[in-house]
Structure formats: structure tokens, C-alpha cells
Amino acid sequence: MYKVCPILNKGHGFVATASIAKGTRILNEAPLLVFDKLLPVLHKGPPYDEDLMSEVLEKAVHLNDDERATLGALETVYHGTTPAEQLVGILCTVGIVMGMRGDTDAQVGYFPHASFLNHDCRPNAFWSWNASTGRLRVHALARGEILRGDFRFICDCKTCQLPLMEMAALNALVQRSINLTNDITTRMRNGADVQLPHRVLRLIRTLVALKKDPDMPIVGQELGSAYLAGANVCLRNGDYERGCAFLRAVMKELEVTGGKDDPSIAHYKAVIENPAIEPTYGETSLWIEPVPADAPRPVRRGRIWNRDFRAFENWVWARAEWVPPLSARARFLPLMRLPVNNTVNYVFHDGEDASLMPIFHRHWAYAGEIVRVVPAPVWTIYTRDDDGKEAAFCVVPDKEGQWIDARLYLPGQTFIAMYETWSGDEYRELTLKHKVPVSATKTVKMPLSSFFQLVDSFNAVWPSGNKGPTLCEVCRRQIEGYEYLKKGCLRCYSAFYCSQDCLRAGRSQGVHETKCIFLQDYDIKCLLHADWTCFVRPISFPVPHPV
């Protein structure tokens, strides 16, 4: 299947002697020498400390003449002044890390055959270390004849000989993939897969499409890692079926890059059988809902790809188009649940401005009940949020010179302050700071608990952001057809009745009157109706419509 032989101007290389199918295990080799102290200088070269030199010489003594001759014939870019330094330089060039990529405590091995495998700008083989068997595995990524590269040599491969414009386009493609991967990793580390899972999944979908680009020089498990991120997002938010579909895609990639005996495959199979073993499974219930009967069911069939590939793809990525439900506690948050990356001083005006990890593009609103108001020297509003934590804000005039009206801030009322975050090229700090302009605040003349009840009552009538009324205000039965348009409240458009009897009962008993008074407020209606992902400017009161 392969042979090790000299290659013109390239030293020795690993060459295939026949066509090799994708996924074929080319090599399964144990290390001939193992070093504990070589990793810090691997692919870096001198200087070498005495402990490393002693370790290399001590272990090289046990090689026979042929093994020592093979090792000495290998190329190196770290030439030494003594035979010992030359030997260490060779091992620094051809050594292979025996562990996960990025593991800082891993050992380094010398392999009689695998050490001839080098870097390639368009790799067609992938190696992985199996700790359970103590062997290095090399698998073919695609059909090819030459399985070698130009590691630490001047590269003259087809990719490196591309015209300047084509090379720039390829570099931009690779850089975009790197940026997307880093963005997804940062978002998930900061909890975006819980706060905005659909947006993270949308980025993962873009990354997968990018990895499948014919011009993309993909390496090994990169596509599998993108699928794994999708599985983590779905499982964390309770979508078992899609999470399993992603895991099966991961296993399919691992079978190519690591073989069917890859230890990770057994773990993912166990997660599919019992997702409860995954610590993050079901942390939220955002995506726990019945799967439509006509949806493809790849998990239950035990297959990852359906015959109807397009339908399957649409089903897998459907969550990327998911719209978060409008609930009181999803829009009006306590201070410590707003996305910040540092510790916030509860006495906000006494501390420094909070800074934000700018990874979202979305608006929230802080909501707290006013506890007390201190008018001098600066108007300070002390509030208590839904978590029972107290936060203080200095309310200052805005740019238009709007001054504070003391009647707007009374104890027992609900205080609302706008909050905005950004992503993309325009990184900005949060707009909710210790000094809040008048135009960024709103007070509602009811306690915080009553305000949340009002919002939740509104959401029960207008689910998922203004998709139509569903429940009768009096009997709570679902309203059929469009009759509710004739039987609703013409002042706030949030109360509907299933019959004339319920309409008369509702008006006579005053069931809706209290709620109606507040829902006539233009700002409140805008806050409840708005698609909060669409604002591109800071929100002020009165609330502008999304653009």
C-alpha cells in the first residue's frame, strides 16, 4: 500500500504504491521511542537543556544498528554541532505528539514509518493517537498517490504555485473559517448557546458549508468538530433528535479519520442511548417539543443521511431559524443575567463601567422595582431586580436636554433601562452603565411582579411575537377562525373573547381593565411586539420601530 523512499529535493517521503480509498487505515503503528521532555522544543529547535539531552541519548542507546541508521538518515532543519544535538534536532523535526492536539503534557514519540509523514497544504491523510491501544493511526482522507508533504521545506505544491490573486482568495477562505471557529468557540464559552442558541447554530451551519467548499483545504476532524458543536447546542437546549443526528455525523467523520475503533465513537453511541450521561443535556427546555409526524426521522432509522437529502438537511438546521419565545423574563432581565464578562458591582454608580464581551447583536431591558430615590447631588434610582439584588443607577439628562421628572420615579414602580450589545465589526460597550440618560429609561406604575404578570398575560395571547390571538380572556378557550377580530379590545388589541357572552362578561366584570390601561402605552406595546434581534441603533423612549 505504501513505501518509504527518497524524493527529489525533499528527503525521504511516504509514498502510496496503489490507489487508496477514503477511510482506509494506512498505518497502525506503536512508537519505537517515547520522550517525556521533548514537547517544549518540538518543531522549535535549540537551545536544549541537559535533562532532554540525557533522556534522548539514554533511549537511543537501545536502538540496533539498522534502527539507528534509519533515524540518522532523517532530515532536520535543526542542525547541531555535536552528534547528540544533531540527534535531538532530528527528533524535534519528526517527533509526533502522543495525545490530543493542544495537550501540553503529552509525550512525544518517534515512529519508524509514521515519522516520514509530513505536512501538506492539501492533506489527503490524517493521523490520530489512540491512547487505549498505544498506537498511531493514519487514515486516507481522499484517493491519492503521494501521501507526503514538504514539512519545513520550501513548498512547491500546486497550492503554493497558484497565482497571487487565487492564493489571496484561498487564504481569505481559510481565514474566514478560522474566524468563524473562534467566534463559535467564544460564544459558547460565554453562554450564547443558551441565550441565543439559534444564532450559534446559524454560525455552525455557515462553518459547515465553508468546510465543504471544494477549494477549502480541510484537515481531518475539522468538519467533525463543527458537527459536534451543533450537537452540543441542540442537546444543551433539549433537542434530543437533532442532537443525535449531529452526533451520528460526527461518528461518520471519525470513522474516516480515526477508524471504527476510535474511543470517541463509543462515547457518542452511549450518549445517543442515554443522553443523561452528558452533563449539559437539557440545561434548558427551549427546544423540547414534539417532532412533527412528517419530519424525517434519521435517528430512529439508525441512519445519518436520508434518501431525501435536502429534506434531511432542512430538518437538521431548522433550529437555526427558530425564534425565541417572548416571555417576561426573557426580555426584562435582572442585572446579573445581562451578558457581561466581569464582576458587576451591585452599587453600580460607585463602581467602574461594566464592559461587555461583544459577541451578540441583540437588545435586552433591565427591569427592577424602585426601592428609593435619592435626588441630590445626582438623581440616583435604587432598584431591586427579580433576583432580589439591589442596583443603583444615576439618571442624567440626555443629549436633547430632557431633565428628570421626579414624578416618573416613585417607590413601588417598575424601572426599565435599555441594554444593547453588538457583534461584527462594530464592537461597542454595553449601553446600560451607571449613568443612564432619561431617554433610555421607562417607569411603569405597578410593582415588578404585577408587570411580569401583565407581560406573560400578553404573551399568552400573542405567542412567539405577534402571531395571532389564541385564548379567550374570560373562559381561556382557544378562539377559532377570525371571529376574535370583532370581539377584541379596540384600545390595546390584546384581549379577545370567543363569544358575545364572554365579551359582555369581560367588560362588565372589569377582567381586562387594569391590564388595558398599561397596554395602551405605546412604549410598552412596542417593547412587547418588537423583534428584538432587528434593532441596529440604540433604543430610546419612545421606542422606535425596528428597521
Buried (B, 14 or more C-beta within 10 A) or exposed (E): EBEBEEBEEBBBBBBBEEEBEEBBBBBBBEBBBBBEBBBEBBBEBEEBEEEBBEBBEEBBEEBEEEBBEBBEEBBBEBEBEEEBBBBBBBBBBBBBBBBEEEEEEBBBBBBBBBBBBBEBBBBBBBBBBBEEEEBBBBBBBBEBEBBBBBBBBEBEEEBEEBEEEEEEEBEEBBEBBEEBBEBBEEBBEBEBBBBBBBBBBBBBBBBBEBBEEEEBBBBBBBBBBBBBBBBBBBBBBBBBBBBBBBBBBBBBBBBBBBBEBBEBBEBBEEBBEEBEEBEBBBEBEBBEEEBEEEBBBBBEEEBBBBEEEEEBBEBBBBBBEBEBEBEBEBBBBBBEBBBBEEEBBEEBBEEEEBEBBBBBBBBBBBBBBBBEBEEEEEBBBBBBBBEEBBBBBBBBEBEEEEEBEEEBBEEEBBBBBBBBBBBEEEEEBBBBBBEBBBBBBBBBBBBBEBBBBBBEBBBBBBBEBBEEBBBBBBEEEEBEEEEBEEBBBEEBBBBBBBBEEBBEBBBEEEBBEEBBEBBBBEBBBBBBBBEBBEBEEBBBBEBEEBE
